[in-house]
Amino acid sequence: MFVAPVVRQGRAPRASCVHGQLTGSQENIMQRFEGKTVLVTGGNSGIGLAAAKAFAAEGARVIITGRDAQTLEAARQTLGAGALAIRNEAGSVASARALADAIASAGARLDAVFINAGVAKLAPFADSDEAMWDLVFNTNVKGAYFQIQSLVPLLNRGASIVINGSINAHIGMPGSSVYAASKAAVNSFAKTLSAELLPHGVRVNVVSPGPVQTPLYGKLGFDAATLDETAEKIKGLVPVGRFGTPDEIASTVLHLSAPESAFIVGAEIIASGGMGLL
């Protein structure tokens, strides 16, 4: 996702919410994942949780991962009785393999995977150090790469993998050099994996959000005044004049995961409100 501080706003309605009576065709669209099993890494908050809820609402059995046991269990309880929550340390190859083993032990095979777990750290180039580099690249690049590798034997033919990227890989925002580079790396290996996994009937795509209101921003270390001031500046860079919502990004993730997008392969969908595009 895009990394920049964001103001705290009220929850916006889900982009996929339909008011009133559903037509037959809408009912079909809203159950695209009936009988499917879906994994969302980092599914205990933000975009990951929004996607997990959206998958569950459309009939999927959802498996989520996260580091924090308390928020992970709270998220699981919102997803229904069939949901499974597994603690996982994104960035650890051993943890990636353990997750695959846990899913296999549960007798599950996967129809869709959203590689969403990641970390964001900002620092000027002069202040960026090896520890920050290792944390960001281990989590965002190594973690995503080896998590996908460990899950391939569990993927059903026709499965979809969506990776959470970022508009930061394209816009050259000061202070984001390490994070932006990690997301550019994700874009690169996603294309290669698309070519390698396509013979197995597996598609790989990337969704790259612009500024979105998520709990991730609260972990950047800015004080409230700086968050709000910078957020107003960022709004001015977004042609639609606002931040996106996790539900809006989740809608894109579900589209890329559904059979309707079978002709979309190796693509990056930028969902940024026009930021970096117009």
C-alpha positions in Angstrom: 0.0 0.0 0.0 1.0 3.7 -0.2 2.9 4.8 2.8 2.2 8.2 4.2 0.5 9.3 7.4 -3.2 9.5 7.3 -5.9 11.3 9.3 -8.3 9.2 11.3 -11.7 9.2 9.6 -15.0 7.5 10.1 -15.5 4.1 8.5 -16.8 4.4 4.9 -19.4 2.1 3.6 -18.1 -1.0 1.8 -17.7 -0.3 -1.9 -19.3 -3.6 -2.7 -22.4 -3.0 -0.5 -25.7 -3.1 -2.4 -28.7 -1.5 -0.8 -32.2 -2.8 -1.3 -33.3 -6.0 -3.0 -30.6 -7.9 -4.9 -31.3 -9.1 -8.4 -30.5 -12.6 -9.4 -27.3 -11.6 -11.2 -26.1 -9.6 -8.2 -26.7 -12.6 -6.0 -24.5 -14.7 -8.2 -21.8 -12.0 -8.1 -21.9 -11.8 -4.4 -21.3 -15.6 -4.0 -18.2 -15.9 -6.3 -16.3 -17.8 -3.6 -18.9 -20.3 -2.4 -17.2 -23.5 -1.5 -13.7 -22.0 -2.0 -10.9 -21.7 0.5 -9.0 -18.5 0.7 -5.8 -17.5 2.6 -5.2 -13.8 3.6 -1.8 -13.1 5.2 -1.9 -10.2 7.6 -5.7 -10.7 7.7 -6.1 -9.4 11.2 -6.4 -5.7 10.4 -6.6 -3.0 7.7 -6.8 -4.1 4.0 -6.2 -7.7 5.0 -9.1 -7.9 7.4 -11.4 -6.0 4.9 -10.5 -8.6 2.2 -11.0 -11.5 4.6 -14.5 -10.2 5.5 -15.4 -9.7 1.9 -14.3 -13.2 0.9 -16.3 -14.6 3.8 -19.3 -12.6 2.8 -19.1 -14.2 -0.6 -19.1 -17.7 0.7 -15.4 -18.5 1.2 -13.8 -20.4 4.0 -11.2 -18.0 5.1 -7.8 -18.6 6.7 -6.0 -15.5 8.1 -2.6 -15.0 9.5 -1.0 -12.4 11.8 1.6 -11.8 14.4 -0.6 -10.5 17.3 -2.6 -13.3 18.9 -5.2 -11.0 20.4 -6.1 -9.1 17.2 -5.9 -12.4 15.2 -8.5 -14.1 17.4 -10.7 -11.0 17.3 -10.5 -11.0 13.5 -11.3 -14.7 13.3 -14.4 -14.3 15.4 -15.8 -11.7 12.8 -15.3 -14.2 10.0 -17.7 -17.0 11.1 -17.4 -20.4 12.5 -15.5 -21.9 9.5 -12.6 -19.4 9.7 -9.1 -20.4 10.7 -6.5 -18.1 12.3 -2.8 -19.0 12.3 0.0 -17.0 13.9 2.7 -16.4 11.4 5.9 -14.3 11.3 6.0 -12.7 7.9 9.6 -12.6 6.8 10.6 -16.0 8.3 11.1 -18.8 5.8 10.6 -21.4 8.6 7.3 -19.7 9.5 6.2 -19.7 5.8 6.8 -23.4 5.6 5.0 -23.9 9.0 2.0 -22.1 7.7 1.8 -24.3 4.6 2.1 -27.4 6.9 -0.7 -26.1 9.2 -3.0 -25.5 6.2 -2.2 -29.0 4.8 -2.8 -30.5 8.3 -6.2 -28.9 8.3 -7.0 -30.8 5.1 -7.4 -27.6 3.1 -6.4 -26.7 -0.4 -6.4 -23.1 -1.6 -8.4 -21.4 -4.4 -7.1 -17.9 -3.7 -4.2 -16.3 -1.8 -3.9 -12.6 -0.8 -0.2 -12.0 0.2 -0.9 -8.9 2.2 1.4 -9.1 5.3 4.0 -6.4 5.2 5.8 -3.7 7.0 6.3 0.0 6.3 9.2 2.1 7.6 10.1 5.6 6.5 13.4 7.4 6.8 15.4 9.9 4.8 18.1 8.3 2.6 20.9 9.6 4.9 19.2 8.0 8.0 18.3 4.6 6.5 20.3 1.9 8.1 20.9 -1.8 7.6 18.5 -2.8 10.3 15.6 -1.0 8.6 16.6 -2.4 5.2 16.7 -5.9 6.5 13.3 -5.6 8.3 11.6 -4.2 5.3 13.1 -6.5 2.7 12.8 -9.6 4.9 9.2 -9.0 5.5 8.0 -7.5 2.2 10.2 -9.4 -0.3 11.7 -12.5 1.2 8.5 -13.2 3.2 6.2 -12.9 0.3 8.5 -14.8 -2.1 9.0 -17.8 0.2 5.4 -17.8 1.4 4.2 -18.2 -2.1 6.8 -20.9 -2.8 5.6 -22.9 0.2 2.0 -22.6 -0.8 2.2 -23.7 -4.4 1.7 -27.5 -3.6 -1.6 -26.5 -1.9 -3.0 -24.5 -4.8 -5.9 -25.9 -6.8 -5.8 -25.5 -10.5 -7.4 -22.2 -11.4 -6.1 -20.6 -8.2 -5.3 -16.9 -8.0 -2.5 -15.2 -6.1 -2.8 -11.4 -5.4 0.1 -9.6 -3.8 -0.2 -6.2 -2.0 2.1 -3.7 -3.7 2.2 0.0 -3.4 2.0 3.2 -5.5 5.2 4.1 -3.7 7.1 1.9 -6.1 6.3 4.4 -8.9 6.2 7.9 -7.4 9.6 8.6 -5.8 8.3 9.9 -2.5 11.1 11.3 -0.3 11.8 9.1 2.8 10.3 6.0 1.2 13.4 4.7 -0.7 13.7 1.4 1.2 9.9 0.6 1.3 9.4 1.7 -2.3 12.3 -0.5 -3.4 10.8 -3.5 -1.6 7.5 -3.0 -3.4 9.3 -2.6 -6.8 10.9 -6.0 -6.1 7.5 -7.5 -5.5 6.2 -6.2 -8.8 9.2 -7.7 -10.5 9.0 -11.2 -9.1 5.2 -11.2 -9.5 5.7 -11.1 -13.2 8.2 -13.9 -13.2 6.1 -16.1 -11.0 3.1 -15.4 -13.3 5.0 -17.0 -16.1 6.3 -19.9 -14.0 3.0 -20.8 -12.4 0.7 -20.3 -15.3 1.3 -23.8 -16.6 0.0 -25.0 -13.3 -3.2 -23.0 -13.8 -2.3 -20.4 -11.2 -2.5 -16.6 -11.9 -0.4 -14.0 -10.1 -1.3 -10.3 -10.0 -0.5 -7.3 -7.9 -2.8 -4.6 -6.4 -1.0 -1.4 -5.6 -3.0 0.9 -3.4 -2.5 4.6 -3.0 -3.2 6.3 0.3 -5.6 4.2 2.3 -6.8 4.6 5.9 -5.3 1.6 7.8 -3.8 0.9 11.2 -0.4 0.6 9.5 0.0 4.3 9.5 -0.1 4.5 13.3 3.1 2.5 13.4 5.2 4.9 11.6 6.2 6.9 14.7 4.8 10.3 13.8 3.0 12.4 16.4 -0.7 13.2 15.8 -0.1 16.8 14.6 2.5 15.6 12.0 0.1 12.8 10.9 -2.7 15.2 10.3 -0.6 17.9 8.7 1.0 15.5 6.3 -2.3 13.8 5.5 -3.8 17.1 4.3 -0.8 17.5 2.0 -1.2 14.0 0.7 -4.9 14.6 -0.1 -3.8 17.4 -2.4 -1.9 14.8 -4.5 -4.9 12.5 -4.9 -7.0 13.6 -7.9 -10.2 12.3 -6.2 -9.4 14.4 -3.2 -9.6 11.8 -0.5 -8.0 8.7 0.9 -9.2 5.3 -0.1 -10.8 2.8 2.2 -9.7 -0.8 3.0 -13.0 -2.0 1.5 -12.3 -0.4 -1.8 -8.9 -2.2 -2.1 -10.6 -5.4 -0.9 -13.0 -5.1 -3.8 -10.1 -5.0 -6.3 -8.5 -8.0 -4.6 -11.7 -10.0 -4.9 -12.1 -9.1 -8.5 -8.5 -10.3 -9.3 -9.2 -13.5 -7.3 -12.5 -14.4 -9.0 -13.0 -16.4 -12.2 -14.2 -13.2 -14.0 -10.6 -12.0 -14.1 -9.2 -15.2 -15.7 -7.7 -13.2 -18.5 -5.8 -10.9 -16.1 -2.3 -12.4 -15.6 0.9 -10.8 -14.4 -0.8 -7.4 -14.1 -0.4 -4.6 -11.6 -3.7 -2.8 -10.8 -3.0 0.6 -9.3 -5.9 1.7 -7.0 -4.7 5.2 -6.0 -7.5 7.6 -6.7 -5.5 8.7 -9.7 -2.4 9.4 -7.7 0.7 8.9 -9.8 -1.4 8.4 -12.9 -3.1 11.7 -13.7 
